[in-house]
C-alpha cells in the first residue's frame, strides 16, 4: 500500500505513505524511491522514530520513542544512534553524550534515578577510560574505569574527609596506594595525622606498608587482611 504525490521514472517521489510487509508504516518524503528528508516510522513493535531520513534509514537529527518508555533524542547515522544524543531509560536513568554505532562512545554524562552520577569516557556502551563517579551519599571516585568498575589509578574520597590515592583492580584497592584520614572543619577539612602508604589487596592493606599515627610516629610493618602481621612492626 503506497500513496505518493508523484512518480519520476517510475520511482516514488514526494510526500507519501509506505506500509512495509512486516506491518511497519512510514509517513514522509521520498526521493529516488526511498524515504528521504523528514518522516515518521511506526515500527511493528510499536516503537516510533520521527526525524530525518537518508536512503531509507534514519540519518541526521531525530527522536526514537520505544514501548518500554525509553526515549532517544539526537543524531542518527544509517539507522543507528550515532553522534550527540540524550537517552532517557525506563529505569529513570539518563545519558547525555556521544554515540557510535548504537552504543555510548566517547565523552558523556550518565545519571541514575537514585542520584548517582558519572561524567567521563565511555567505550563499547560501558564506562571505560577516565571519569568521575559521585554517589548520593557524598562519596566520589575520580580515575580510571573498566566496564563500570574502578580499574587503574584513581582518587576516592569519603564525605568524612578520608582519601585514598592509588591503584584499583575490578573495584578493589589493589597494588600501591595511600590512605589519608582528615578532620572536618566547617566548610573544609585538614589531615588528622593518620596516613597509610603501601600495598593493598582486595580492598585491604596487604604486604609492605607504613602507617603514620597521630601520636606514636611511623610504623613500618607487614600487613595482611588490613592488620599488622604480629612481630613485623618497627617504629621510627
HELIX and SHEET records of a PDB file:
SHEET    1   A20 UNK A   2  UNK A   8  0                                        
SHEET    2   A20 UNK A  11  UNK A  19 -1                                        
SHEET    3   A20 UNK A  25  UNK A  31 -1                                        
SHEET    4   A20 UNK A  34  UNK A  42 -1                                        
SHEET    5   A20 UNK A  48  UNK A  54 -1                                        
SHEET    6   A20 UNK A  57  UNK A  65 -1                                        
SHEET    7   A20 UNK A  71  UNK A  77 -1                                        
SHEET    8   A20 UNK A  80  UNK A  88 -1                                        
SHEET    9   A20 UNK A  94  UNK A 100 -1                                        
SHEET   10   A20 UNK A 103  UNK A 111 -1                                        
SHEET   11   A20 UNK A 117  UNK A 123 -1                                        
SHEET   12   A20 UNK A 126  UNK A 134 -1                                        
SHEET   13   A20 UNK A 140  UNK A 146 -1                                        
SHEET   14   A20 UNK A 149  UNK A 157 -1                                        
SHEET   15   A20 UNK A 163  UNK A 169 -1                                        
SHEET   16   A20 UNK A 172  UNK A 185 -1                                        
SHEET   17   A20 UNK A 188  UNK A 201 -1                                        
SHEET   18   A20 UNK A 204  UNK A 212 -1                                        
SHEET   19   A20 UNK A 218  UNK A 224 -1                                        
SHEET   20   A20 UNK A 227  UNK A 228 -1                                        
SHEET    1   B20 UNK A   2  UNK A   8  0                                        
SHEET    2   B20 UNK A  11  UNK A  19 -1                                        
SHEET    3   B20 UNK A  25  UNK A  31 -1                                        
SHEET    4   B20 UNK A  34  UNK A  42 -1                                        
SHEET    5   B20 UNK A  48  UNK A  54 -1                                        
SHEET    6   B20 UNK A  57  UNK A  65 -1                                        
SHEET    7   B20 UNK A  71  UNK A  77 -1                                        
SHEET    8   B20 UNK A  80  UNK A  88 -1                                        
SHEET    9   B20 UNK A  94  UNK A 100 -1                                        
SHEET   10   B20 UNK A 103  UNK A 111 -1                                        
SHEET   11   B20 UNK A 117  UNK A 123 -1                                        
SHEET   12   B20 UNK A 126  UNK A 134 -1                                        
SHEET   13   B20 UNK A 140  UNK A 146 -1                                        
SHEET   14   B20 UNK A 149  UNK A 157 -1                                        
SHEET   15   B20 UNK A 163  UNK A 169 -1                                        
SHEET   16   B20 UNK A 172  UNK A 185 -1                                        
SHEET   17   B20 UNK A 188  UNK A 201 -1                                        
SHEET   18   B20 UNK A 204  UNK A 212 -1                                        
SHEET   19   B20 UNK A 218  UNK A 224 -1                                        
SHEET   20   B20 UNK A 234  UNK A 235 -1                                        
END                                                                             
